[in-house]
Amino acid sequence: MPYSEMPRRSLVAVLAASLSLTACDGAPELEPSAGEPISEEVGTTTEALGANLTAPVASMTCTRPPGGNLGCVGSASGGVAPYTFYWGQLTYLYETNKTYSSLFYTLFVFDCFAPSETFPAVSSIRPKMYVVDATGAQSSVIYYPDWVVCS
């Protein structure tokens, strides 16, 4: 309702309440009082952090023990810890002669065992990953440099 239509008593009550809050120090303070010193480090730390924020950089290593499943470990640098790791893979199926790309997941198992006479190679995979830091900054997607043959 516009001020022109408000009853005069309502306007007086609102103005009186506003004035009493101000007079009784009831309004919130935007700046600290003179008795509360602020450390010099607070401003410079925040400024330095803002100036040095960078996107995280992801890296991975993968190993497969003889007869075992492929295992990959990710790491990150830069950005702000903690990091969330997102995993996926490219899969090349020999039967279709096509490459497929999975979605990214925070938990991912590379189902890739070494081929053998009993279980011949049916595909090759190439793990991929990226990380997101605590601020939401995302690294570039990285790929394992080699295709890994799987049974």
PLY file of the C-alpha trace (Angstrom):
ply
format ascii 1.0
element vertex 151
property float x
property float y
property float z
element edge 150
property int vertex1
property int vertex2
end_header
0.00 0.00 0.00
1.49 3.43 -0.94
2.29 5.91 1.81
-0.50 8.22 0.65
-3.07 5.50 1.39
-1.61 4.37 4.74
-3.48 5.48 7.81
-1.64 8.30 9.55
-1.29 6.24 12.76
0.56 3.45 10.92
3.08 5.89 9.48
3.67 7.48 12.87
4.19 4.04 14.47
6.73 2.99 11.80
8.68 6.24 12.11
8.64 6.07 15.92
9.95 2.49 15.90
12.73 3.44 13.49
13.80 6.39 15.61
13.75 4.37 18.84
15.95 1.65 17.33
18.48 4.23 16.24
18.41 6.03 19.60
18.88 2.77 21.57
21.70 1.45 19.38
19.30 -1.24 18.18
20.21 -0.90 14.52
22.90 -3.30 13.26
26.37 -1.85 12.94
28.14 -2.12 9.63
31.53 -1.16 11.03
33.22 -2.23 14.27
33.19 0.21 17.15
36.34 2.07 18.12
37.00 -0.46 20.93
37.35 -3.43 18.51
40.65 -3.27 16.61
40.92 -5.25 13.38
44.10 -7.16 12.71
46.16 -5.83 9.82
46.50 -9.42 8.52
42.79 -9.84 7.89
42.68 -7.43 4.96
45.96 -8.48 3.41
45.25 -12.20 3.71
41.90 -11.86 1.97
43.38 -9.64 -0.71
46.31 -11.99 -1.27
44.01 -15.01 -1.44
41.82 -13.31 -4.02
44.84 -12.36 -6.11
46.39 -15.84 -6.00
43.31 -17.98 -6.63
43.87 -20.26 -9.57
41.92 -23.10 -11.07
43.04 -26.50 -9.81
45.27 -28.69 -11.96
44.50 -32.42 -12.08
46.90 -35.29 -12.65
46.52 -39.07 -12.59
48.56 -42.24 -12.52
47.24 -45.65 -13.48
48.65 -49.12 -12.83
47.48 -52.66 -13.41
49.15 -55.49 -11.54
49.67 -58.71 -13.54
46.28 -60.39 -13.87
44.63 -57.53 -11.96
42.20 -54.72 -12.64
43.32 -51.26 -13.75
43.54 -48.80 -10.85
43.96 -45.06 -11.17
44.78 -42.44 -8.55
44.17 -38.75 -9.00
45.84 -35.75 -7.45
45.34 -32.02 -7.65
47.27 -28.84 -7.03
46.33 -25.19 -7.07
42.88 -23.95 -6.24
41.52 -24.44 -2.72
41.41 -27.86 -1.05
39.46 -30.04 -0.50
38.97 -31.35 -4.02
36.24 -33.52 -5.49
37.44 -35.93 -8.18
35.28 -36.86 -11.18
36.16 -39.95 -13.22
35.12 -41.42 -16.54
36.59 -43.23 -19.52
36.73 -43.49 -23.26
36.06 -47.05 -24.39
37.05 -48.40 -27.77
35.15 -51.62 -28.57
36.87 -53.83 -31.13
33.58 -55.49 -32.14
31.96 -52.20 -33.24
35.15 -50.33 -34.16
33.76 -47.31 -32.26
34.80 -45.17 -29.31
32.31 -44.41 -26.53
32.60 -41.78 -23.82
31.20 -42.33 -20.33
29.72 -39.68 -18.07
31.73 -38.46 -15.07
31.19 -39.93 -11.59
32.78 -39.35 -8.20
33.11 -43.12 -7.77
34.26 -45.08 -10.79
35.68 -48.57 -11.31
37.74 -49.20 -14.42
36.62 -52.70 -15.39
39.78 -53.51 -17.30
41.62 -56.76 -16.69
44.69 -57.80 -18.64
43.80 -60.02 -21.61
44.78 -63.69 -21.51
44.31 -66.80 -23.66
41.11 -67.53 -21.74
39.86 -63.94 -21.87
41.08 -62.21 -25.07
41.07 -58.46 -25.57
37.66 -57.00 -26.39
38.26 -53.30 -25.76
40.72 -50.59 -24.89
40.02 -47.82 -22.44
41.48 -44.42 -21.76
40.66 -43.06 -18.26
39.67 -39.39 -17.93
39.14 -37.13 -14.93
38.82 -33.60 -13.61
38.66 -32.01 -10.18
36.53 -29.32 -8.58
37.97 -27.36 -5.66
36.23 -25.99 -2.57
35.31 -22.75 -4.37
33.71 -24.59 -7.30
36.59 -23.90 -9.70
37.07 -26.78 -12.15
40.26 -28.12 -13.69
40.57 -29.08 -17.32
39.59 -32.63 -18.23
42.70 -34.79 -18.48
43.11 -38.14 -20.20
45.47 -40.96 -19.40
48.12 -40.74 -22.15
47.80 -44.35 -23.33
44.98 -46.67 -24.33
44.88 -49.69 -22.01
43.92 -53.05 -23.55
41.20 -54.89 -21.61
39.65 -58.36 -21.65
0 1
1 2
2 3
3 4
4 5
5 6
6 7
7 8
8 9
9 10
10 11
11 12
12 13
13 14
14 15
15 16
16 17
17 18
18 19
19 20
20 21
21 22
22 23
23 24
24 25
25 26
26 27
27 28
28 29
29 30
30 31
31 32
32 33
33 34
34 35
35 36
36 37
37 38
38 39
39 40
40 41
41 42
42 43
43 44
44 45
45 46
46 47
47 48
48 49
49 50
50 51
51 52
52 53
53 54
54 55
55 56
56 57
57 58
58 59
59 60
60 61
61 62
62 63
63 64
64 65
65 66
66 67
67 68
68 69
69 70
70 71
71 72
72 73
73 74
74 75
75 76
76 77
77 78
78 79
79 80
80 81
81 82
82 83
83 84
84 85
85 86
86 87
87 88
88 89
89 90
90 91
91 92
92 93
93 94
94 95
95 96
96 97
97 98
98 99
99 100
100 101
101 102
102 103
103 104
104 105
105 106
106 107
107 108
108 109
109 110
110 111
111 112
112 113
113 114
114 115
115 116
116 117
117 118
118 119
119 120
120 121
121 122
122 123
123 124
124 125
125 126
126 127
127 128
128 129
129 130
130 131
131 132
132 133
133 134
134 135
135 136
136 137
137 138
138 139
139 140
140 141
141 142
142 143
143 144
144 145
145 146
146 147
147 148
148 149
149 150
